[in-house]
Amino acid sequence: MAAASWYHRDISRVVAEELLAKAGRDGCFLVRDSESVSGAYALCLLFQRHVHTYRILPDDEGLLSVQTIQGIQAKCFRTLPDLISAYQQPNNGLVTPLLYPVHRARQAADEDSDGEDSRGGGHVASAVLATGAGAGTWLGAPIAGRTHISQQLHQRLQEQVHSSPASDFMGFMAEYLNHNLQLDLEALRHGHPQLRHLSTALVTACRALHRRIDFTLAGLETLARVFDPPVSPRSPAREQGLLTSDPDLELLLNKISTVNHLLSSLEKKVLKSLQETVLKHNLALPRVAVAPPPTKPLAVQSFEVKVGKSQRAALTVDVESGTVAITKRGSGSPEETIPQDKILQLIKYQSMQSKVRLVYDREPQRSLSRDFIFPSARKREAFCQLLQLMKIQHSNLDEPDLISVYVGTWNMGSTPPPRSLASWLTSRGLGRTQDETTACIPHDIYVIGTQENSLGDREWVDFLRASLKTLMAIDYRVVALQCLWSIKIVVLVKPEHERRISHVHTSSVKTGIANTLGNKGAVGVSFLFNGTSFGFVNCHLASGSEKTHRRNQNYSDILRSLVLGDKRLGAFDLTLRFTHLFWFGDLNYRLDMDVQDILAHITKKEFEALLAVDQLNLEREKNKVFLRFSEGDISFPPTYRYERGSRDSYMWQKFKPTGMRINVPSWCDRILWKSHPETHVVCNSYGCTDDIVTSDHSPVFATFEVGVTSQFVPKKAPRSGPEPLACIEWESIEVIVKTASRSKCYIEFHSYCLEEAQRSGENTSQSCDIPGFLKLGWSAKHLPVLNPILPDLEYLGDQHLLLSIKGVESCESYGECCIAMRSMIGSMAQQFETFLFHRGEETGSMRGWMKVRVPKDRRSTRERLYEWISFEEEDAELAADTPTCPKPPLQPLRYPSRALPRHEPRPWGDAEPSPAVLCRSRPRSLPEPAAGYTNPAYFIFEGVP
């Protein structure tokens, strides 16, 4: 079955429909894995320009049948080829017989395991050891073809010898490929899958491993016996048995298992033995009081600023005492000292990146606003960060509203790191970096991803923790460590946040040769921080300038295969499962430009010209990868491929026995993120180091200010009678999806604020006026009224709804989306528009009208700590130092919502809008909401042909 050309494995529904559309004939068909039921299949059949999808389900005995409507007897088959053969006959219940199989394309070439040195020549479609699909294909090949396969594999092995330290092992494998591979293939062809000759080659190659394990095992057992309680002497027979040199793979595995068990239990055994000795002989050990590590108090920081047109002054920030002092130049004492609780708002200007407005209480019912201009945008950011930190430290909140997240990525080049990682961990170097006044402020969470990391797992984690303890005087705790060969991700948090972390999940995906080797791939970690979900993915994608398509496929494979987050959201696109998702690593996208032109632009610091030919940017513009992700502005030079030991020049030429390889300088190392709509995330730095030179890659860093929610506790005591309920009501929903299907659909609704998932009825309207697109509609009668578990406005304003459009017949998703509830709160229905995603692709759009009704006595809310900082465009009519009387209630920072695309912003809930001092705008580090559909066919919403 696996070798059948019409079986396309785990391709997506969209890809399947594209293949059938290209085939174009009624009766064209293919089979793919089902997206909704594990172990099931989807039979896709083209008829009259529409794709019909049938589910093929296994029963308890493993027999396969096409799903039928209730009351119709299903025909069962032992194998998938038997089923397909039967339905190639007419009158079997399908819209047309299966006439023309759409053949699976040959798998795209993989790079060899030494990705940076690969040449892009011929490659093998699948691993030689496979006994499933790949083996089935090879076994049908003629002898001459199998000889060619052997020669190909031997050539690839020869390329590996130059870069691999295991040259002796490679010799054994070369012998196998030259002489014994044909014998194993022939045995497989006759139904013997044991690969006897491969087993013999591995046993021979592992003789030295046997000896090393025997030596290590003997030493470990000797040490273990020292701490064993005295019993009868160990029998010599068993001792001799363990030291046997029988070259059997099963024995080798048993030995490795024994070593693993001894290593894991030895520390506990020694500890137990020592504790028993202390108790037995009353050897009371003196208690040592372990003092918590001292936290470094923040020094008082002073900033030179300009006030008005020419006047100079100094702003002094004392985080510990919670004050800001304003001192005019030449004056010995402060003109004014402002306590932190009197500071009402901090306004950052977008039109002038070094300017800020401070709004504060001067006297009862009066406030004053003053403008200050800093020497640079970086100094302004440092001042704002210190004020934010001051507000956090002096707040009386039990749980934080705002945390700082550090993300770092570094391809270490298989060499040990330098003694100090200070510049990397404090975001100093090139690009948008931290100011020296804030560089050593500790972040709440550190997430560090590495590639080609040759250190052991524990050694690397200990090194990172020790580095942070030296820099920050904080003993960070390990949340998670996930590794795939030399790809590692480590998550560290402040000790006080450890209790706030829950639901930790880790996962990894291999995308190396034939997706079976872990030299390329991804590792991921997800968790909840109180009520906010985080996801982090560190990846190492395919190398080589010409491998753009392969990198895109790596991204898609990782997106589909990483198992992270809430299991109930497993059917949703990975990018929608988390409030905040950060994706980083050696993405390996290159610059499409001649190397000499690249070097000339780098010398002149003309990065814009290079970013215009950056493969990642180009692929994102085509919506191929990282849909709706954000990335900070790149203002640092390409981080690859430097000469090791220096950052003065790029080593773009590499000479190999097979010829010269050109690796153009590129921004291979990147950090991107995607967040739910109407959440708070601001990128404060994005750059690379300039003093860590052990690798041909420079470490890259980014820091983020992230709004978080706590587990909400209602402020009102429960009533004796029934509690009033909030409700989510829908007036209508329109959906347009990219599909050649005519299937009826329903909508699934998921949210943490709902007790369980809900679903709508079938769509009430349907049309397919434009080929390849299906327009669906639901009226209010067929949409459920949703009741959140809590009715409080403060709680509901932080919630999001995840919606999935699913086919009635296949139960497979046609697209998913996320809607923020904050803008929907009120007594009047609000319009929303959003994109649909599925498996990393944009598959359509949705719009509709809805409202979230909140009981009157549950409408109280509070300003979040991050809402007192806003981003403004300057209003020329307002002058600095302008008193406002009386003081208006301040509006929280609101991001422009997709909910009201053609209307003025309104406050959420039913509150009346307050007078606006300045016109609010979105921070530049946040992605702009889409102004319209990217595909012209989506304009049929507006009736445009």
Secondary structure, 3 states (H helix, E strand, C coil): CCCCCCECCCCCHHHHHHHHHHHCCCCEEEEEECCCCCCCEEEEEEECCEEEEEEEEECCCCCEEECCCCCCCCCCECCHHHHHHHCCCCCCCCCCCCCEECCCCCCCCCCCCCHHHCCCCCCCCCCCCCCCHHHHHHHCCCHHHHHHHHHHHHHHHHHHHCCCCCHHHHHHHHHHHHHHHHHHHHHHHCCCCCCHHHHHHHHHHCHHHHHHHHHHHHHHHHHHHHCCCCCCCCCHHHHHHHCCCCCCHHHHHHHHHHHHHHHHHHHHHHHHHHHHHHHHCCCCCCCCCCCCCCCCCCCCEEEEEEECCCEEEEEEEECCCCEEEEEECCCCCCCEEEEHHHEEEEEEECCCCCEEEEEEEEECCEEEEEEEECCCHHHHHHHHHHHHHHHHHCCCCCCCCEEEEEEEEEECCCCCCCCCCHHHHCCCCEEECCCCCCCCCCCCEEEEEEECCCCCHHHHHHHHHHHHHHHHCCCCEEEEEEEECCEEEEEEECHHHHHHEEEEEEEEEECCHHHCCCCCEEEEEEEEECCEEEEEEEEECCCCCCCHHHHHHHHHHHHHHCCCCCHHHCCCCHHHCCCEEEEEEECCCCECCCHHHHHHHHHCCCHHHHHCCEHHHHHHHCCCCCCCCEECCCCCCCCECECCCCCCCECCEEEECCEEEECCCECCEEEEEEECCCCCEEEEEEEECCCCCCCCECCEEEEEEEECCCCCCCCCCCCCCCCCCCEEEEEEEEEEEECCCCCCEEEEEECCCCCCCEECCCCCEEECCCCCEEEEEEEHHHCCCECCCCCCHHHHCCCEEEEEEEECCCCCEEEEEEEECHHHECCCCEEEEEEEEECCEEEEEEEEEEEEECCHHHCCCCCCHHHHEEEEECCCCCCCCEEECCCCCCCCCCCCCCCCCCCCCCCCCCCCCCCCCCEECCCCCCCCCCCCCCCHHHHHHHCCC
